[in-house]
């Protein structure tokens, strides 16, 4: 009799355990999207830092030779393994295989462009966007290619309503091209 009372008071019923597991599942389902968004925002911050370094290197190159470098080898600062006009931050630096990062490219119209990629070309990404920066400018344009990308860009730019283009100075539309 004494043992029956102890087991009833000291243990959990199956229903209580199921309710606890259900509550934990609901909390995880609410928290995971915010976690993934925070991870993507940190990638964007890394991209903006890299774009700033490349833009400053291109400005120095222009002051020396009166033209921009067309390949990463022509810059005084270039990422490790960068050899051509584009560089992948994760995986193979030339092809991006085996990585989940972004690609930075030197553009012919004085734009540094970044796009989140996923090592293999067939896998769709949750956040699809591009970041651009003119070499002589200080602002970054964010362009979203799907709804999640547009919402992330709106968060990045500090605007309330998602749009296709926004500028990190808090305006909708593309950043103005410096003169």
SEDREN-291319 format. One record per residue: residue number from 1; x, z, y of N, C-alpha, C, CB in turn. Coordinates in nm, 3 decimals. Each point is the difference from the previous one (the first is absolute). Glycine has a CB too. Example, Ala and Ser with C-alpha at 12.3 -4.5 7.8 and 13.67 -1.06 7.14 Angstrom:
BEGIN
PT   i    n_xx    n_zz    n_yy   ca_xx   ca_zz   ca_yy    c_xx    c_zz    c_yy   cb_xx   cb_zz   cb_yy
PT   1   1.319   0.780  -0.569  -0.089   0.000   0.119   0.090   0.000   0.120  -0.189   0.125  -0.117
PT   2   0.154  -0.197   0.222   0.082   0.006   0.119  -0.077   0.073   0.109   0.118  -0.215  -0.063
***
This chain:
BEGIN
PT   i    n_xx    n_zz    n_yy   ca_xx   ca_zz   ca_yy    c_xx    c_zz    c_yy   cb_xx   cb_zz   cb_yy
PT   1   0.081   0.000  -0.118  -0.081   0.000   0.118   0.087   0.000   0.126  -0.180   0.119  -0.127
PT   2   0.283  -0.037   0.126   0.090   0.007   0.114   0.073  -0.133   0.019   0.027   0.247  -0.038
PT   3   0.018  -0.314  -0.068   0.071  -0.128   0.009  -0.091  -0.111   0.053   0.145   0.072  -0.191
PT   4  -0.270  -0.071   0.158  -0.093  -0.102   0.049  -0.018   0.011   0.150  -0.118   0.003  -0.220
PT   5   0.112   0.116   0.272  -0.014   0.018   0.145   0.125  -0.044   0.074  -0.155   0.191  -0.040
PT   6   0.273  -0.167  -0.015   0.126  -0.039   0.065   0.011  -0.152   0.005   0.110   0.211  -0.081
PT   7  -0.143  -0.279  -0.028   0.014  -0.145   0.000  -0.103  -0.064   0.095   0.086   0.009  -0.237
PT   8  -0.203   0.050   0.253  -0.099  -0.057   0.089   0.042   0.020   0.147  -0.180   0.044  -0.173
PT   9   0.239   0.064   0.205   0.040   0.028   0.137   0.134  -0.063   0.036  -0.128   0.213  -0.014
PT  10   0.219  -0.224  -0.079   0.134  -0.046   0.029   0.020  -0.151  -0.008   0.074   0.215  -0.083
PT  11  -0.164  -0.289   0.025   0.020  -0.143  -0.017  -0.090  -0.082   0.091   0.066   0.043  -0.235
PT  12  -0.040  -0.173   0.243  -0.082  -0.092   0.078  -0.089  -0.080  -0.094   0.177  -0.015   0.180
PT  13  -0.296  -0.013  -0.134  -0.087  -0.085  -0.080   0.037  -0.145   0.024  -0.186   0.171   0.010
PT  14   0.141  -0.255  -0.098   0.028  -0.143   0.012  -0.060  -0.059   0.128   0.006  -0.016  -0.251
PT  15  -0.121   0.062   0.290  -0.065  -0.051   0.121   0.081   0.036   0.123  -0.224   0.020  -0.111
PT  16   0.275   0.102   0.118   0.082   0.040   0.115   0.125  -0.086   0.008  -0.086   0.236  -0.018
PT  17   0.151  -0.262  -0.094   0.119  -0.084   0.000  -0.032  -0.143   0.044   0.096   0.141  -0.184
PT  18  -0.208  -0.195   0.139  -0.040  -0.134   0.042  -0.029  -0.006   0.149  -0.094  -0.039  -0.228
PT  19   0.030   0.140   0.283  -0.027   0.004   0.144   0.130   0.006   0.079  -0.220   0.116  -0.044
PT  20   0.314  -0.036  -0.001   0.131   0.010   0.068   0.072  -0.134  -0.004   0.015   0.244  -0.061
PT  21  -0.013  -0.309  -0.053   0.064  -0.132  -0.013  -0.070  -0.102   0.090   0.069   0.054  -0.237
PT  22  -0.201  -0.049   0.244  -0.075  -0.090   0.087   0.035   0.023   0.147  -0.185  -0.006  -0.168
PT  23   0.195   0.128   0.210   0.034   0.031   0.139   0.142  -0.049   0.032  -0.153   0.201  -0.005
PT  24   0.246  -0.179  -0.085   0.137  -0.048   0.021   0.003  -0.152   0.008   0.090   0.201  -0.121
PT  25  -0.168  -0.269   0.036  -0.008  -0.146   0.005  -0.056  -0.051   0.131  -0.029  -0.001  -0.246
PT  26  -0.074   0.066   0.298  -0.058  -0.040   0.129   0.100   0.020   0.113  -0.230   0.060  -0.083
PT  27   0.299   0.052   0.083   0.100   0.025   0.104   0.114  -0.102  -0.007  -0.057   0.245  -0.007
PT  28   0.100  -0.279  -0.114   0.107  -0.100  -0.014  -0.047  -0.137   0.046   0.094   0.129  -0.193
PT  29  -0.218  -0.164   0.163  -0.053  -0.131   0.043  -0.007  -0.009   0.152  -0.131  -0.015  -0.212
PT  30   0.108   0.126   0.279  -0.004  -0.001   0.147   0.140  -0.002   0.060  -0.218   0.123  -0.007
PT  31   0.315  -0.060  -0.060   0.134   0.013   0.056   0.089  -0.120  -0.026  -0.024   0.244  -0.029
PT  32   0.008  -0.315  -0.082   0.090  -0.109  -0.036   0.001  -0.115   0.101  -0.039   0.061  -0.235
PT  33  -0.074  -0.108   0.288   0.008  -0.107   0.100   0.081   0.039   0.124  -0.221  -0.080  -0.082
PT  34   0.207   0.204   0.125   0.078   0.046   0.115   0.148   0.007  -0.033  -0.198   0.130   0.081
PT  35   0.230  -0.094  -0.205   0.139   0.004  -0.042   0.061  -0.141   0.002  -0.049   0.202  -0.143
PT  36  -0.025  -0.300   0.086   0.051  -0.138  -0.002   0.017  -0.055   0.141  -0.111  -0.035  -0.222
PT  37   0.019   0.070   0.312   0.011  -0.044   0.139   0.123   0.062   0.066  -0.251  -0.026   0.012
PT  38   0.277   0.153  -0.040   0.118   0.066   0.056   0.129  -0.064  -0.052  -0.131   0.215   0.019
PT  39   0.133  -0.252  -0.146   0.117  -0.067  -0.056   0.022  -0.134   0.068  -0.038   0.114  -0.221
PT  40  -0.069  -0.189   0.244   0.012  -0.131   0.066   0.043   0.017   0.145  -0.177  -0.094  -0.152
PT  41   0.128   0.198   0.219   0.044   0.026   0.138   0.150   0.030   0.005  -0.230   0.088   0.056
PT  42   0.282  -0.016  -0.155   0.144   0.027  -0.002   0.078  -0.128  -0.023  -0.044   0.231  -0.085
PT  43  -0.010  -0.324   0.003   0.063  -0.131  -0.017   0.002  -0.076   0.131  -0.074  -0.007  -0.239
PT  44  -0.037   0.015   0.313  -0.006  -0.068   0.130   0.104   0.057   0.096  -0.246  -0.044  -0.035
PT  45   0.263   0.176   0.034   0.101   0.063   0.086   0.140  -0.048  -0.036  -0.148   0.201   0.027
PT  46   0.175  -0.212  -0.156   0.129  -0.053  -0.046   0.018  -0.145   0.047  -0.007   0.154  -0.202
PT  47  -0.100  -0.231   0.193   0.006  -0.140   0.042   0.026  -0.012   0.149  -0.156  -0.060  -0.186
PT  48   0.090   0.142   0.266   0.019  -0.006   0.145   0.144   0.038   0.036  -0.245   0.057   0.036
PT  49   0.301   0.042  -0.105   0.138   0.039   0.025   0.096  -0.114  -0.034  -0.060   0.239  -0.048
PT  50   0.038  -0.304  -0.065   0.084  -0.113  -0.039  -0.015  -0.116   0.098  -0.019   0.070  -0.240
PT  51  -0.105  -0.097   0.283  -0.024  -0.107   0.097   0.071   0.030   0.132  -0.222  -0.050  -0.107
PT  52   0.223   0.176   0.148   0.068   0.037   0.123   0.149  -0.026  -0.010  -0.175   0.174   0.042
PT  53   0.234  -0.141  -0.156   0.144  -0.024  -0.021   0.032  -0.149   0.004   0.015   0.208  -0.138
PT  54  -0.098  -0.289   0.071   0.023  -0.145  -0.002  -0.020  -0.059   0.140  -0.075  -0.009  -0.242
PT  55  -0.027   0.053   0.314  -0.025  -0.053   0.134   0.117   0.032   0.094  -0.249   0.026  -0.036
PT  56   0.301   0.096   0.026   0.115   0.037   0.084   0.124  -0.081  -0.037  -0.095   0.231   0.025
PT  57   0.115  -0.254  -0.155   0.113  -0.082  -0.045  -0.015  -0.144   0.050   0.027   0.147  -0.204
PT  58  -0.149  -0.200   0.201  -0.025  -0.136   0.050   0.024  -0.008   0.151  -0.168  -0.036  -0.184
PT  59   0.132   0.140   0.257   0.027   0.002   0.146   0.150  -0.005   0.027  -0.212   0.131   0.039
PT  60   0.288  -0.051  -0.117   0.146  -0.002   0.019   0.057  -0.138  -0.035   0.010   0.246  -0.053
PT  61  -0.062  -0.308  -0.055   0.045  -0.133  -0.041  -0.030  -0.102   0.110  -0.038   0.059  -0.242
PT  62  -0.081  -0.048   0.303  -0.037  -0.093   0.106   0.090   0.018   0.122  -0.238   0.003  -0.082
PT  63   0.275   0.120   0.113   0.089   0.023   0.114   0.140  -0.057  -0.025  -0.130   0.207   0.056
PT  64   0.174  -0.207  -0.183   0.132  -0.051  -0.034   0.004  -0.152  -0.006   0.040   0.209  -0.126
PT  65  -0.141  -0.270   0.065   0.007  -0.143  -0.030  -0.109  -0.084   0.067   0.102   0.064  -0.215
PT  66  -0.194   0.000   0.287  -0.111  -0.068   0.067  -0.098  -0.064  -0.100   0.152  -0.043   0.194
PT  67  -0.158   0.096  -0.315  -0.099  -0.042  -0.099  -0.014   0.112  -0.103   0.055  -0.248   0.033
PT  68  -0.166   0.244  -0.105  -0.026   0.102  -0.101   0.062  -0.041  -0.133  -0.214   0.064   0.117
PT  69   0.246   0.036  -0.200   0.052  -0.028  -0.134  -0.115  -0.051  -0.087   0.180   0.179   0.024
PT  70  -0.150  -0.278  -0.105  -0.101  -0.056  -0.090   0.002   0.066  -0.136   0.019  -0.215   0.121
PT  71   0.092   0.282  -0.155   0.014   0.066  -0.129   0.052   0.142   0.024   0.044  -0.222  -0.119
PT  72  -0.066   0.307   0.023   0.042   0.139   0.015   0.152   0.013   0.010  -0.204   0.069  -0.127
PT  73   0.279  -0.161   0.067   0.147   0.008   0.008   0.049  -0.012   0.144   0.015  -0.096  -0.230
PT  74  -0.092   0.033   0.317   0.042  -0.017   0.139  -0.021   0.122   0.087  -0.052  -0.236  -0.028
PT  75  -0.013   0.338  -0.024  -0.026   0.122   0.078   0.110   0.103  -0.022  -0.246  -0.043  -0.016
PT  76   0.271   0.124   0.117   0.100   0.106  -0.015  -0.054   0.115  -0.084   0.099  -0.065   0.220
PT  77  -0.230   0.077  -0.230  -0.064   0.100  -0.084  -0.096  -0.073  -0.091   0.023   0.184   0.176
PT  78  -0.002  -0.176  -0.305  -0.093  -0.064  -0.093  -0.018   0.091  -0.121   0.068  -0.233   0.078
PT  79  -0.186   0.229  -0.139  -0.023   0.084  -0.118   0.092  -0.038  -0.115  -0.238   0.027   0.070
PT  80   0.271   0.068  -0.154   0.088  -0.024  -0.114  -0.064  -0.102  -0.094   0.094   0.234   0.018
PT  81  -0.024  -0.338  -0.051  -0.048  -0.103  -0.091  -0.074  -0.114   0.069  -0.015   0.176  -0.169
PT  82  -0.007  -0.166   0.300  -0.070  -0.107   0.072   0.094  -0.118   0.017  -0.146   0.167   0.122
PT  83   0.101  -0.287  -0.163   0.089  -0.116   0.007  -0.061  -0.119   0.072   0.101   0.078  -0.210
PT  84  -0.231  -0.093   0.206  -0.061  -0.119   0.060  -0.085   0.035   0.120   0.000  -0.107  -0.222
PT  85  -0.118   0.045   0.229  -0.089   0.024   0.112  -0.103   0.108  -0.030   0.033  -0.236   0.067
PT  86  -0.042   0.281  -0.193  -0.094   0.107  -0.034   0.069   0.101  -0.091  -0.196  -0.158   0.024
PT  87   0.144   0.280  -0.019   0.058   0.111  -0.076  -0.113   0.087  -0.055   0.209  -0.003   0.144
PT  88  -0.204   0.036  -0.272  -0.099   0.086  -0.063   0.057   0.141  -0.009  -0.095  -0.194  -0.132
PT  89   0.016   0.292   0.176   0.051   0.137   0.006   0.003   0.070  -0.135  -0.087   0.010   0.229
PT  90   0.006  -0.051  -0.323  -0.002   0.062  -0.133   0.024  -0.107  -0.104  -0.159   0.180   0.078
PT  91   0.222  -0.142  -0.186   0.029  -0.097  -0.105   0.117  -0.089   0.038  -0.239   0.004  -0.069
PT  92   0.239  -0.125   0.018   0.104  -0.097   0.030  -0.008  -0.038   0.148  -0.005  -0.088  -0.239
PT  93   0.114   0.100   0.316  -0.005  -0.029   0.143  -0.031  -0.146   0.034   0.160   0.184   0.029
PT  94  -0.139  -0.275  -0.123  -0.023  -0.142   0.027  -0.138  -0.046  -0.044   0.245  -0.039  -0.025
PT  95  -0.292   0.087  -0.091  -0.128  -0.046  -0.054  -0.111   0.105   0.006   0.128  -0.149  -0.147
PT  96  -0.093   0.277   0.157  -0.099   0.107   0.000  -0.050   0.040  -0.137  -0.065  -0.081   0.219
PT  97   0.115   0.019  -0.324  -0.045   0.032  -0.136   0.040   0.144  -0.035   0.020  -0.244  -0.067
PT  98  -0.114   0.311  -0.001   0.027   0.136  -0.044  -0.017   0.104   0.108   0.153  -0.096  -0.163
PT  99  -0.215   0.060   0.274  -0.016   0.096   0.108  -0.139   0.002   0.057   0.237  -0.030   0.052
PT 100  -0.265   0.130   0.026  -0.128   0.013   0.067   0.029   0.044   0.142  -0.124   0.058  -0.216
PT 101   0.161  -0.152   0.300   0.037   0.031   0.137  -0.053  -0.105   0.094   0.203   0.117  -0.081
PT 102  -0.122  -0.155   0.178  -0.040  -0.103   0.094   0.116  -0.095   0.023  -0.162   0.157   0.110
PT 103   0.130  -0.270  -0.051   0.102  -0.101   0.028   0.013  -0.012   0.151  -0.050  -0.126  -0.216
PT 104   0.173   0.115   0.262   0.025  -0.022   0.142   0.064  -0.137   0.013   0.027   0.250   0.049
PT 105  -0.077  -0.327   0.045   0.051  -0.136   0.019   0.039  -0.026   0.143  -0.142  -0.075  -0.187
PT 106   0.244  -0.005   0.204   0.041  -0.042   0.134  -0.074  -0.129   0.031   0.230   0.110  -0.021
PT 107  -0.311  -0.108   0.124  -0.082  -0.116   0.033   0.064  -0.088   0.105  -0.200   0.133  -0.059
PT 108   0.165  -0.262   0.058   0.056  -0.093   0.096  -0.056   0.018   0.141   0.032  -0.158  -0.186
PT 109  -0.144   0.228   0.201  -0.057   0.017   0.133   0.023   0.142   0.052  -0.172  -0.174  -0.053
PT 110   0.282   0.231   0.017   0.040   0.132   0.047  -0.100   0.108  -0.040   0.116  -0.109   0.190
PT 111  -0.158   0.107  -0.314  -0.093   0.100  -0.052   0.059   0.058  -0.128  -0.200  -0.120   0.102
PT 112   0.198   0.251  -0.112   0.034   0.066  -0.125  -0.131   0.029  -0.069   0.217   0.102   0.092
PT 113  -0.237  -0.151  -0.213  -0.127   0.020  -0.069   0.017   0.078  -0.128  -0.082  -0.209   0.098
PT 114  -0.011   0.298  -0.126   0.003   0.080  -0.121  -0.134  -0.010  -0.070   0.169   0.156   0.102
PT 115  -0.166  -0.163  -0.231  -0.123  -0.001  -0.076   0.020   0.082  -0.126  -0.065  -0.225   0.092
PT 116  -0.027   0.311  -0.121   0.009   0.079  -0.122  -0.016  -0.093  -0.119  -0.091   0.205   0.116
PT 117   0.179  -0.193  -0.211  -0.005  -0.086  -0.119   0.006   0.088  -0.123   0.110  -0.190   0.122
PT 118  -0.135   0.133  -0.235   0.007   0.073  -0.126   0.080  -0.082  -0.098  -0.223   0.113   0.042
PT 119   0.352  -0.094  -0.047   0.093  -0.070  -0.086  -0.049  -0.123  -0.073   0.097   0.214  -0.022
PT 120  -0.212  -0.210  -0.041  -0.056  -0.119  -0.065  -0.111  -0.056   0.087   0.057   0.091  -0.230
PT 121  -0.064  -0.221   0.241  -0.091  -0.063   0.095  -0.146   0.003  -0.042   0.187  -0.145   0.063
PT 122  -0.218   0.174  -0.189  -0.138  -0.008  -0.046  -0.082   0.126   0.024   0.080  -0.157  -0.167
PT 123  -0.019   0.268   0.204  -0.073   0.126   0.015  -0.053   0.017   0.141   0.143   0.101  -0.177
PT 124  -0.275  -0.086   0.194  -0.053   0.023   0.134   0.032   0.142   0.046  -0.183  -0.168  -0.043
PT 125   0.202   0.184   0.171   0.031   0.131   0.057  -0.123   0.058   0.067   0.238  -0.069   0.034
PT 126  -0.243   0.201  -0.027  -0.112   0.064   0.068   0.006  -0.026   0.150  -0.007   0.177  -0.178
PT 127   0.123  -0.158   0.238   0.018  -0.022   0.144   0.076  -0.130   0.019   0.000   0.250   0.048
PT 128  -0.064  -0.348   0.011   0.065  -0.129   0.026   0.011  -0.018   0.151  -0.089  -0.100  -0.216
PT 129   0.213   0.100   0.266   0.023  -0.009   0.144   0.139  -0.057   0.027  -0.154   0.195   0.040
PT 130   0.175  -0.233   0.084   0.130  -0.049   0.046   0.031   0.071   0.132  -0.030  -0.227  -0.114
PT 131   0.155   0.265   0.131   0.048   0.054   0.127   0.094  -0.102   0.061  -0.022   0.240  -0.080
PT 132   0.007  -0.265   0.211   0.087  -0.096   0.070   0.055   0.064   0.127  -0.132  -0.195  -0.093
PT 133   0.254   0.155   0.128   0.060   0.047   0.124   0.090  -0.110   0.055  -0.009   0.241  -0.077
PT 134  -0.009  -0.273   0.203   0.090  -0.094   0.067   0.134   0.069   0.024  -0.195  -0.120   0.111
PT 135   0.301   0.045  -0.120   0.133   0.058   0.018   0.016   0.064   0.137   0.091  -0.170  -0.158
PT 136  -0.145   0.107   0.262   0.015   0.054   0.136  -0.111   0.097   0.038   0.115  -0.211   0.062
PT 137  -0.209   0.235  -0.151  -0.110   0.091   0.029   0.020   0.136  -0.064  -0.152  -0.196   0.018
PT 138   0.071   0.291   0.025   0.008   0.135  -0.055  -0.123   0.037  -0.081   0.143   0.063   0.191
PT 139  -0.247  -0.145  -0.188  -0.124   0.032  -0.069  -0.010  -0.073  -0.133  -0.110   0.039   0.220
PT 140   0.030   0.019  -0.310  -0.019  -0.056  -0.134  -0.146  -0.040  -0.014   0.187   0.142  -0.097
PT 141  -0.211  -0.265   0.050  -0.135  -0.048  -0.030  -0.027   0.023  -0.147   0.011  -0.172   0.183
PT 142  -0.129   0.224  -0.213  -0.043   0.021  -0.138  -0.119  -0.091  -0.026   0.084   0.241  -0.001
PT 143  -0.077  -0.320  -0.106  -0.108  -0.090  -0.037  -0.046   0.036  -0.141   0.091  -0.185   0.149
PT 144  -0.218   0.222  -0.162  -0.057   0.033  -0.130  -0.062  -0.122  -0.064  -0.040   0.232   0.077
PT 145   0.059  -0.248  -0.209  -0.055  -0.114  -0.073  -0.119   0.037  -0.086   0.227  -0.098   0.001
PT 146  -0.255   0.226  -0.018  -0.121   0.043  -0.068  -0.052   0.123   0.075   0.079  -0.091  -0.227
PT 147  -0.193   0.144   0.184  -0.061   0.110   0.073   0.091   0.123   0.003  -0.227  -0.086  -0.065
PT 148   0.289   0.119  -0.048   0.090   0.114  -0.005   0.121  -0.022   0.091  -0.075   0.048  -0.235
PT 149   0.126  -0.171   0.240   0.112  -0.032   0.088  -0.038   0.011   0.147   0.090  -0.150  -0.177
PT 150  -0.210   0.104   0.212  -0.047   0.010   0.139  -0.019   0.145   0.041  -0.112  -0.223  -0.023
PT 151   0.058   0.306  -0.069  -0.017   0.142   0.031   0.135   0.070   0.017  -0.216  -0.001  -0.128
PT 152   0.313  -0.036   0.044   0.134   0.058   0.012   0.065  -0.043   0.131   0.023   0.000  -0.251
PT 153  -0.041  -0.126   0.289   0.055  -0.048   0.127  -0.065   0.072   0.118   0.045  -0.224  -0.105
PT 154  -0.176   0.246   0.099  -0.068   0.072   0.107   0.057   0.141   0.012  -0.208  -0.136  -0.037
PT 155   0.234   0.200  -0.075   0.060   0.133   0.001   0.142  -0.005   0.057  -0.140   0.065  -0.199
PT 156   0.215  -0.167   0.160   0.138  -0.019   0.049   0.002  -0.022   0.151   0.064  -0.097  -0.223
PT 157  -0.159   0.018   0.273  -0.003  -0.034   0.142  -0.070   0.105   0.086   0.001  -0.238  -0.068
PT 158  -0.072   0.329   0.004  -0.068   0.104   0.076  -0.129  -0.047   0.065   0.220   0.102   0.039
PT 159  -0.289  -0.196  -0.103  -0.127  -0.047   0.053  -0.113   0.045  -0.093   0.112  -0.200   0.110
PT 160  -0.235   0.204  -0.057  -0.112   0.053  -0.076  -0.058  -0.099  -0.099  -0.049   0.144   0.192
PT 161   0.037  -0.269  -0.151  -0.069  -0.100  -0.081   0.101  -0.097  -0.062  -0.205   0.021   0.145
PT 162   0.198  -0.042  -0.276   0.093  -0.095  -0.064  -0.022  -0.142   0.052   0.005   0.145  -0.204
PT 163   0.104  -0.214   0.233  -0.002  -0.141   0.039   0.106  -0.072  -0.081  -0.083   0.054   0.234
PT 164   0.081  -0.188  -0.228   0.098  -0.077  -0.075   0.141   0.024   0.054  -0.175  -0.173  -0.051
PT 165   0.189   0.176   0.184   0.130   0.023   0.065  -0.010   0.124   0.088   0.054  -0.248  -0.004
PT 166   0.055   0.324   0.012   0.010   0.106   0.100   0.147   0.023   0.031  -0.216   0.108  -0.081
PT 167   0.239  -0.046   0.195   0.135   0.026   0.047   0.023   0.151   0.000   0.001  -0.211   0.142
PT 168   0.120   0.254  -0.172   0.025   0.144  -0.009  -0.003   0.071   0.134   0.136  -0.048  -0.199
PT 169  -0.160  -0.024   0.308  -0.019   0.065   0.129  -0.145   0.038   0.024   0.194  -0.130   0.089
PT 170  -0.279   0.115  -0.193  -0.138   0.044   0.007  -0.100  -0.106   0.043   0.091   0.218   0.047
PT 171  -0.052  -0.345  -0.050  -0.091  -0.106   0.041  -0.039  -0.085  -0.121   0.103  -0.002   0.230
PT 172  -0.222  -0.056  -0.223  -0.043  -0.095  -0.103   0.063  -0.134   0.031  -0.218   0.122  -0.038
PT 173   0.240  -0.202  -0.063   0.062  -0.130   0.017   0.150   0.007  -0.020  -0.181  -0.064   0.157
PT 174   0.243  -0.054  -0.151   0.144  -0.009  -0.023   0.076   0.050   0.122  -0.035  -0.195  -0.155
PT 175   0.153   0.256   0.133   0.085   0.043   0.111   0.044  -0.122   0.079   0.079   0.202  -0.131
PT 176  -0.071  -0.187   0.259   0.040  -0.112   0.084   0.146  -0.034  -0.023  -0.170   0.064   0.171
PT 177   0.200  -0.191  -0.167   0.136  -0.049  -0.021   0.083   0.026   0.125  -0.083  -0.178  -0.160
PT 178   0.201   0.240   0.147   0.083   0.025   0.118   0.051  -0.130   0.060   0.066   0.220  -0.097
PT 179  -0.041  -0.217   0.225   0.047  -0.120   0.070   0.148  -0.010   0.001  -0.199   0.007   0.139
***
